[in-house]
Amino acid sequence: MLDSAERFEQVFTIMYASPTDSSFREYVDSKKSLPTEDDWSSIRRLMKYLKFFYELTLRVSGTSYVTAHTFYKAIVDIHEVIAKLKKDADRHIQRMALRIEEKVRKYWFENDVA
């Protein structure tokens, strides 16, 4: 969904500035505002990581059985991406990385299956 919105970034600005139709502007103003350049920049960075997680999910769940080395590689890849996210300049992305890491730890390391 973000990639679709990102393709139409300029359209949002044009529609907001339209002198003939103010309904879009009124809608946006009733919420918050249009995404800023910083917002779009964050979205682009975030999309790169979301694509990674999407492709990893397809790789792991796209087969009837997952071999140990494939699964281990996926876990290592997740750990490396989370480490990169935690070092990102954007504090929002850093916080997101910490939340992802917390969920990964809870799901993979704290659950007792026995």
N, CA, C and O of each residue as an XYZ file, in Angstrom:
456
protein
N       0.820     -1.189      0.000
C       0.000      0.000      0.000
C       0.869      1.261      0.000
O       0.548      2.236     -0.679
N       1.957      1.243      0.751
C       2.834      2.414      0.774
C       3.460      2.673     -0.586
O       3.635      3.825     -0.982
N       3.800      1.600     -1.306
C       4.404      1.814     -2.622
C       3.412      2.460     -3.576
O       3.804      3.259     -4.426
N       2.129      2.124     -3.449
C       1.107      2.766     -4.283
C       0.979      4.243     -3.939
O       0.906      5.087     -4.832
N       0.951      4.554     -2.660
C       0.840      5.952     -2.234
C       2.067      6.742     -2.656
O       1.955      7.895     -3.074
N       3.238      6.124     -2.550
C       4.486      6.821     -2.883
C       4.531      7.199     -4.361
O       5.065      8.248     -4.722
N       3.971      6.343     -5.210
C       3.937      6.653     -6.649
C       3.110      7.909     -6.935
O       3.341      8.601     -7.927
N       2.157      8.192     -6.066
C       1.268      9.334     -6.286
C       1.575     10.505     -5.354
O       0.709     11.334     -5.078
N       2.793     10.560     -4.882
C       3.197     11.621     -3.951
C       2.843     13.011     -4.483
O       2.261     13.822     -3.763
N       3.188     13.281     -5.721
C       2.929     14.609     -6.294
C       1.437     14.865     -6.480
O       0.988     16.009     -6.404
N       0.676     13.815     -6.723
C      -0.767     13.975     -6.916
C      -1.416     14.518     -5.649
O      -2.310     15.361     -5.718
N      -0.969     14.038     -4.493
C      -1.531     14.535     -3.235
C      -1.340     16.046     -3.117
O      -2.261     16.765     -2.731
N      -0.161     16.515     -3.446
C       0.138     17.945     -3.364
C      -0.711     18.732     -4.350
O      -1.250     19.784     -4.007
N      -0.832     18.228     -5.568
C      -1.629     18.912     -6.594
C      -3.093     18.966     -6.187
O      -3.742     20.005     -6.315
N      -3.614     17.843     -5.697
C      -5.022     17.826     -5.289
C      -5.269     18.780     -4.123
O      -6.297     19.456     -4.071
N      -4.326     18.831     -3.198
C      -4.481     19.704     -2.039
C      -4.505     21.169     -2.464
O      -5.229     21.978     -1.882
N      -3.719     21.503     -3.471
C      -3.622     22.892     -3.921
C      -4.685     23.263     -4.950
O      -4.753     24.415     -5.376
N      -5.509     22.311     -5.351
C      -6.498     22.561     -6.404
C      -7.476     23.667     -6.011
O      -8.129     23.588     -4.970
N      -7.573     24.707     -6.858
C      -8.507     25.793     -6.548
C      -9.955     25.433     -6.891
O     -10.885     26.083     -6.413
N     -10.147     24.401     -7.716
C     -11.501     24.067     -8.162
C     -12.213     23.083     -7.252
O     -13.443     23.078     -7.195
N     -11.471     22.254     -6.545
C     -12.093     21.251     -5.680
C     -11.426     21.289     -4.311
O     -10.280     20.869     -4.152
N     -12.148     21.791     -3.345
C     -11.568     21.935     -2.007
C     -11.907     20.762     -1.090
O     -11.503     20.758      0.073
N     -12.638     19.770     -1.589
C     -13.058     18.670     -0.715
C     -11.867     17.867     -0.186
O     -11.868     17.454      0.973
N     -10.852     17.644     -1.028
C      -9.675     16.902     -0.579
C      -8.939     17.702      0.495
O      -8.525     17.143      1.511
N      -8.778     19.004      0.276
C      -8.098     19.863      1.246
C      -8.849     19.849      2.579
O      -8.237     19.758      3.643
N     -10.173     19.940      2.512
C     -10.974     19.930      3.738
C     -10.816     18.605      4.482
O     -10.718     18.579      5.709
N     -10.793     17.509      3.727
C     -10.611     16.195      4.349
C      -9.251     16.114      5.037
O      -9.158     15.699      6.192
N      -8.206     16.509      4.330
C      -6.849     16.449      4.890
C      -6.748     17.347      6.113
O      -6.183     16.948      7.132
N      -7.286     18.546      6.022
C      -7.216     19.480      7.150
C      -7.980     18.959      8.370
O      -7.616     19.265      9.505
N      -9.029     18.181      8.142
C      -9.793     17.640      9.269
C      -9.037     16.516      9.975
O      -9.341     16.187     11.122
N      -8.072     15.937      9.305
C      -7.261     14.860      9.904
C      -6.017     15.473     10.532
O      -6.037     15.875     11.695
N      -4.957     15.541      9.778
C      -3.719     16.177     10.247
C      -3.214     17.088      9.148
O      -3.526     18.279      9.119
N      -2.429     16.520      8.243
C      -1.925     17.291      7.109
C      -1.367     16.321      6.087
O      -1.335     15.110      6.308
N      -0.932     16.864      4.977
C      -0.272     16.033      3.977
C       1.067     15.553      4.517
O       1.671     16.212      5.363
N       1.533     14.408      4.030
C       2.878     13.979      4.432
C       3.920     15.004      3.989
O       3.846     15.537      2.881
N       4.874     15.270      4.848
C       5.953     16.206      4.528
C       7.043     15.479      3.753
O       6.972     14.266      3.560
N       8.052     16.225      3.309
C       9.195     15.602      2.627
C       9.884     14.600      3.546
O      10.310     13.533      3.104
N       9.990     14.949      4.827
C      10.581     14.018      5.796
C       9.748     12.742      5.917
O      10.289     11.641      6.025
N       8.427     12.905      5.897
C       7.542     11.739      5.951
C       7.773     10.829      4.747
O       7.903      9.614      4.897
N       7.824     11.422      3.549
C       8.037     10.624      2.334
C       9.405      9.954      2.367
O       9.548      8.817      1.917
N      10.396     10.636      2.886
C      11.731     10.049      2.998
C      11.709      8.846      3.944
O      12.300      7.806      3.652
N      11.031      8.995      5.064
C      10.897      7.879      6.006
C      10.138      6.720      5.380
O      10.491      5.557      5.577
N       9.103      7.041      4.632
C       8.319      6.005      3.956
C       9.192      5.226      2.987
O       9.128      3.997      2.942
N      10.002      5.924      2.216
C      10.878      5.240      1.251
C      11.867      4.312      1.957
O      12.096      3.189      1.509
N      12.446      4.782      3.053
C      13.379      3.927      3.806
C      12.645      2.731      4.404
O      13.141      1.605      4.372
N      11.482      2.984      4.939
C      10.699      1.924      5.550
C      10.273      0.883      4.519
O      10.265     -0.314      4.807
N       9.922      1.336      3.326
C       9.497      0.413      2.269
C      10.589     -0.590      1.936
O      10.296     -1.752      1.653
N      11.836     -0.160      1.966
C      12.958     -1.053      1.679
C      12.972     -2.208      2.687
O      13.165     -3.364      2.310
N      12.769     -1.891      3.955
C      12.782     -2.923      4.992
C      11.526     -3.787      4.939
O      11.593     -5.000      5.143
N      10.388     -3.166      4.668
C       9.160     -3.946      4.557
C       9.250     -4.934      3.405
O       8.757     -6.057      3.504
N       9.883     -4.515      2.307
C      10.082     -5.414      1.170
C      10.940     -6.604      1.589
O      10.655     -7.741      1.212
N      11.989     -6.347      2.367
C      12.839     -7.434      2.860
C      12.006     -8.441      3.650
O      12.089     -9.643      3.399
N      11.199     -7.958      4.612
C      10.400     -8.861      5.438
C       9.362     -9.609      4.599
O       9.089    -10.782      4.854
N       8.791     -8.945      3.611
C       7.827     -9.587      2.716
C       8.494    -10.725      1.947
O       7.967    -11.837      1.896
N       9.658    -10.446      1.347
C      10.361    -11.465      0.569
C      10.840    -12.608      1.458
O      10.810    -13.767      1.044
N      11.277    -12.297      2.664
C      11.703    -13.335      3.597
C      10.520    -14.225      3.972
O      10.656    -15.447      4.046
N       9.374    -13.619      4.204
C       8.175    -14.391      4.533
C       7.809    -15.327      3.393
O       7.476    -16.490      3.623
N       7.870    -14.825      2.165
C       7.586    -15.681      1.011
C       8.582    -16.827      0.916
O       8.207    -17.958      0.607
N       9.842    -16.537      1.180
C      10.888    -17.554      1.080
C      10.676    -18.659      2.115
O      10.840    -19.840      1.807
N      10.316    -18.282      3.325
C      10.163    -19.273      4.391
C       8.821    -19.988      4.306
O       8.756    -21.201      4.510
N       7.764    -19.266      4.012
C       6.438    -19.889      4.014
C       6.010    -20.366      2.631
O       4.932    -20.941      2.484
N       6.830    -20.138      1.631
C       6.456    -20.509      0.270
C       6.760    -21.944     -0.089
O       6.684    -22.315     -1.260
N       7.101    -22.754      0.882
C       7.412    -24.152      0.622
C       6.667    -25.029      1.619
O       6.275    -24.571      2.692
N       6.479    -26.277      1.258
C       5.766    -27.210      2.136
C       6.558    -27.506      3.402
O       5.982    -27.738      4.464
N       7.868    -27.496      3.283
C       8.715    -27.737      4.446
C       9.929    -26.818      4.358
O      10.443    -26.546      3.273
N      10.361    -26.360      5.485
C      11.511    -25.461      5.542
C      12.670    -26.235      6.155
O      12.553    -26.780      7.253
N      13.779    -26.277      5.444
C      14.945    -26.980      5.976
C      15.622    -26.113      7.036
O      15.448    -24.895      7.074
N      16.390    -26.768      7.883
C      17.018    -26.068      9.011
C      17.935    -24.946      8.548
O      17.931    -23.864      9.137
N      18.721    -25.186      7.502
C      19.657    -24.144      7.069
C      18.928    -22.949      6.460
O      19.381    -21.814      6.606
N      17.806    -23.186      5.782
C      17.007    -22.083      5.234
C      16.409    -21.260      6.368
O      16.427    -20.029      6.341
N      15.884    -21.957      7.352
C      15.263    -21.289      8.482
C      16.302    -20.510      9.285
O      16.055    -19.370      9.680
N      17.457    -21.116      9.526
C      18.524    -20.445     10.270
C      18.974    -19.184      9.538
O      19.170    -18.138     10.158
N      19.138    -19.283      8.223
C      19.539    -18.122      7.411
C      18.510    -17.005      7.555
O      18.877    -15.835      7.660
N      17.234    -17.355      7.560
C      16.178    -16.349      7.704
C      16.273    -15.644      9.055
O      16.127    -14.424      9.130
N      16.514    -16.397     10.112
C      16.636    -15.804     11.448
C      17.846    -14.875     11.515
O      17.767    -13.788     12.086
N      18.962    -15.304     10.935
C      20.166    -14.459     10.908
C      19.896    -13.180     10.116
O      20.289    -12.092     10.539
N      19.223    -13.309      8.965
C      18.890    -12.135      8.151
C      18.014    -11.157      8.928
O      18.224     -9.946      8.868
N      17.038    -11.682      9.650
C      16.163    -10.822     10.458
C      16.987    -10.073     11.505
O      16.821     -8.867     11.688
N      17.858    -10.784     12.175
C      18.705    -10.159     13.201
C      19.555     -9.037     12.596
O      19.678     -7.966     13.189
N      20.141     -9.278     11.418
C      20.988     -8.265     10.775
C      20.182     -7.033     10.374
O      20.647     -5.905     10.537
N      18.983     -7.242      9.853
C      18.154     -6.103      9.441
C      17.708     -5.303     10.659
O      17.707     -4.073     10.623
N      17.333     -5.981     11.726
C      16.944     -5.268     12.945
C      18.115     -4.441     13.469
O      17.923     -3.308     13.912
N      19.316     -4.994     13.424
C      20.505     -4.249     13.871
C      20.703     -2.993     13.024
O      21.042     -1.938     13.560
N      20.496     -3.091     11.709
C      20.605     -1.911     10.829
C      19.526     -0.892     11.159
O      19.793      0.308     11.223
N      18.307     -1.376     11.368
C      17.204     -0.470     11.689
C      17.464      0.281     12.992
O      17.134      1.461     13.106
N      18.048     -0.390     13.963
C      18.327      0.251     15.251
C      19.368      1.355     15.127
O      19.436      2.235     15.985
N      20.181      1.323     14.071
C      21.206      2.348     13.855
C      20.751      3.435     12.883
O      21.519      4.348     12.580
N      19.521      3.351     12.395
C      19.008      4.331     11.439
C      18.975      5.723     12.073
O      18.789      5.862     13.281
N      19.156      6.731     11.252
C      19.152      8.115     11.740
C      17.765      8.558     12.205
O      17.649      9.437     13.058
N      16.725      7.958     11.653
C      15.345      8.309     11.986
C      14.948      7.632     13.306
O      14.967      6.406     13.413
N      14.594      8.432     14.290
C      14.233      7.886     15.605
C      12.982      7.024     15.550
O      12.845      6.080     16.327
N      12.064      7.340     14.634
C      10.849      6.532     14.495
C      11.207      5.117     14.040
O      10.648      4.135     14.528
N      12.136      5.032     13.110
C      12.565      3.727     12.613
C      13.327      2.979     13.706
O      13.187      1.763     13.832
N      14.123      3.686     14.490
C      14.825      3.043     15.611
C      13.828      2.439     16.600
O      13.998      1.308     17.054
N      12.788      3.206     16.929
C      11.771      2.704     17.864
C      11.025      1.509     17.275
O      10.717      0.549     17.981
N      10.737      1.579     15.974
C      10.077      0.462     15.312
C      10.958     -0.784     15.396
O      10.460     -1.884     15.636
N      12.264     -0.613     15.197
C      13.203     -1.736     15.263
C      13.196     -2.371     16.650
O      13.235     -3.595     16.777
N      13.149     -1.551     17.670
C      13.108     -2.083     19.035
C      11.827     -2.877     19.282
O      11.852     -3.915     19.944
N      10.705     -2.386     18.747
C       9.446     -3.120     18.900
C       9.488     -4.441     18.134
O       9.010     -5.462     18.627
N      10.062     -4.421     16.928
C      10.195     -5.654     16.150
C      11.085     -6.640     16.896
O      10.760     -7.823     17.005
N      12.200     -6.150     17.404
C      13.129     -7.016     18.134
C      12.447     -7.641     19.350
O      12.633     -8.824     19.637
N      11.671     -6.849     20.050
C      10.952     -7.352     21.217
C       9.989     -8.472     20.820
O       9.895     -9.490     21.506
N       9.280     -8.279     19.714
C       8.330     -9.303     19.259
C       9.046    -10.558     18.782
O       8.580    -11.671     19.026
N      10.173    -10.385     18.104
C      10.946    -11.548     17.657
C      11.429    -12.337     18.867
O      11.317    -13.563     18.895
N      11.960    -11.649     19.857
C      12.430    -12.337     21.074
C      11.276    -13.074     21.765
O      11.415    -14.226     22.176
N      10.151    -12.394     21.881
C       9.003    -13.001     22.548
C       8.523    -14.233     21.783
O       8.239    -15.268     22.385
N       8.435    -14.121     20.471
C       7.898    -15.216     19.665
C       8.867    -16.388     19.571
O       8.453    -17.541     19.685
N      10.153    -16.106     19.363
C      11.112    -17.175     19.090
C      11.873    -17.661     20.307
O      12.340    -18.800     20.316
N      12.012    -16.838     21.332
C      12.901    -17.225     22.419
C      12.217    -17.371     23.776
O      12.767    -18.017     24.668
N      11.051    -16.798     23.951
C      10.405    -16.865     25.259
C       9.285    -17.889     25.329
O       8.881    -18.287     26.421
N       8.778    -18.322     24.184
C       7.685    -19.291     24.190
C       8.219    -20.684     24.469
O       9.168    -21.141     23.832
N       7.607    -21.341     25.415
C       7.987    -22.707     25.742
C       6.980    -23.634     25.080
O       5.827    -23.717     25.502
N       7.418    -24.323     24.051
C       6.521    -25.151     23.253
C       6.238    -26.484     23.939
O       5.214    -27.108     23.662
N       7.107    -26.923     24.810
C       6.985    -28.252     25.421
C       5.789    -28.414     26.281
O       5.578    -29.485     26.849
